[in-house]
Amino acid sequence: MLRPLSDNVVIEPVIKEKKTTSGIILTGDAVNPAYGEGVVVAIGPGYLVNNVRNIMSVSVGDYVFYHNYDDSHLINIDGKNILVLPESAIFAVKENN
């Protein structure tokens, strides 16, 4: 696995189904929404500000929503596609209620 540096986060994206259960093929925003979803698999230590390490807002295992990136940001490690994004690209964490 990767060990992210600074305030970077490694995310395993959740791949959305491109076809409904009844067989209708989805296109446009239904397939490529303006955001992505995934699970955090590793986090960096946080970035330094005046020699003080900033605490990360996400944890390993969090289900997150992030600003969408195209496939050029995907990295293939051990047969899995993952994203390495700055923490600022994450805009929400799904809470379990």
BABAMI-344398 format. One record per residue (C-alpha): x, y, z. Coordinates in Angstrom, 1 decimal. Layout:
BABAMI-344398
@X:X; Y:Y; Z:Z
...
***
This chain:
BABAMI-344398
@X:0.0; Y:0.0; Z:0.0
@X:1.0; Y:3.6; Z:-0.2
@X:2.1; Y:5.9; Z:2.7
@X:0.8; Y:9.3; Z:1.8
@X:2.8; Y:12.4; Z:2.8
@X:1.7; Y:15.7; Z:4.3
@X:-2.1; Y:16.2; Z:4.2
@X:-2.7; Y:13.6; Z:1.4
@X:-5.3; Y:10.9; Z:1.7
@X:-5.4; Y:7.5; Z:-0.1
@X:-9.0; Y:6.7; Z:-1.2
@X:-10.4; Y:3.5; Z:-2.7
@X:-13.2; Y:4.8; Z:-4.9
@X:-16.6; Y:3.1; Z:-4.9
@X:-17.5; Y:2.3; Z:-8.4
@X:-21.1; Y:3.1; Z:-9.3
@X:-23.2; Y:0.7; Z:-11.4
@X:-23.7; Y:2.1; Z:-14.9
@X:-26.9; Y:0.0; Z:-15.4
@X:-30.1; Y:-0.2; Z:-13.4
@X:-31.3; Y:-3.6; Z:-12.1
@X:-33.9; Y:-3.5; Z:-14.9
@X:-31.2; Y:-3.2; Z:-17.5
@X:-31.4; Y:0.5; Z:-18.4
@X:-28.0; Y:1.9; Z:-19.2
@X:-27.3; Y:5.2; Z:-17.4
@X:-25.5; Y:8.1; Z:-19.1
@X:-24.4; Y:11.7; Z:-18.3
@X:-24.6; Y:13.0; Z:-14.7
@X:-26.2; Y:9.8; Z:-13.6
@X:-22.9; Y:7.9; Z:-14.3
@X:-20.4; Y:10.7; Z:-13.8
@X:-21.8; Y:12.9; Z:-10.9
@X:-19.9; Y:16.1; Z:-9.9
@X:-18.5; Y:14.2; Z:-6.9
@X:-16.9; Y:10.9; Z:-6.0
@X:-17.4; Y:8.4; Z:-3.1
@X:-14.9; Y:6.1; Z:-1.5
@X:-13.3; Y:4.7; Z:1.6
@X:-10.2; Y:6.1; Z:3.1
@X:-7.4; Y:3.5; Z:3.3
@X:-4.5; Y:5.6; Z:4.4
@X:-3.8; Y:9.2; Z:5.6
@X:-0.7; Y:11.3; Z:5.8
@X:0.5; Y:12.9; Z:9.1
@X:-0.9; Y:16.3; Z:8.2
@X:0.9; Y:19.4; Z:7.0
@X:3.2; Y:21.5; Z:9.0
@X:2.4; Y:25.1; Z:10.0
@X:5.1; Y:26.9; Z:12.0
@X:6.6; Y:23.6; Z:13.0
@X:3.2; Y:22.4; Z:14.3
@X:1.6; Y:19.3; Z:12.6
@X:-2.0; Y:20.0; Z:11.6
@X:-4.4; Y:17.2; Z:12.7
@X:-6.2; Y:15.4; Z:9.9
@X:-10.0; Y:15.5; Z:9.8
@X:-10.5; Y:12.0; Z:8.4
@X:-9.6; Y:8.6; Z:9.6
@X:-8.8; Y:5.2; Z:7.9
@X:-12.1; Y:3.5; Z:7.2
@X:-14.2; Y:6.7; Z:6.8
@X:-16.7; Y:6.7; Z:3.9
@X:-16.0; Y:10.1; Z:2.2
@X:-17.4; Y:12.3; Z:-0.6
@X:-14.8; Y:14.2; Z:-2.6
@X:-14.6; Y:16.6; Z:-5.6
@X:-14.6; Y:14.5; Z:-8.7
@X:-11.3; Y:13.8; Z:-10.5
@X:-10.9; Y:12.2; Z:-13.9
@X:-9.3; Y:8.8; Z:-14.4
@X:-5.9; Y:10.4; Z:-14.8
@X:-5.7; Y:10.7; Z:-11.0
@X:-6.2; Y:7.0; Z:-10.5
@X:-3.2; Y:4.9; Z:-9.5
@X:-3.2; Y:1.1; Z:-9.9
@X:-1.5; Y:-0.6; Z:-6.9
@X:-1.7; Y:-4.4; Z:-6.5
@X:-4.6; Y:-4.5; Z:-9.1
@X:-6.7; Y:-1.9; Z:-7.3
@X:-7.5; Y:1.6; Z:-8.5
@X:-6.9; Y:4.2; Z:-5.8
@X:-6.8; Y:7.9; Z:-5.6
@X:-4.3; Y:10.1; Z:-3.7
@X:-5.9; Y:13.4; Z:-3.0
@X:-5.2; Y:16.3; Z:-0.6
@X:-7.5; Y:16.3; Z:2.4
@X:-9.0; Y:19.6; Z:1.1
@X:-10.5; Y:17.7; Z:-1.8
@X:-12.8; Y:15.8; Z:0.6
@X:-16.0; Y:17.8; Z:1.4
@X:-18.0; Y:15.3; Z:3.6
@X:-17.7; Y:12.2; Z:5.7
@X:-20.7; Y:9.9; Z:5.9
@X:-21.7; Y:9.4; Z:9.5
@X:-23.3; Y:6.1; Z:10.7
@X:-26.6; Y:6.8; Z:12.5
***
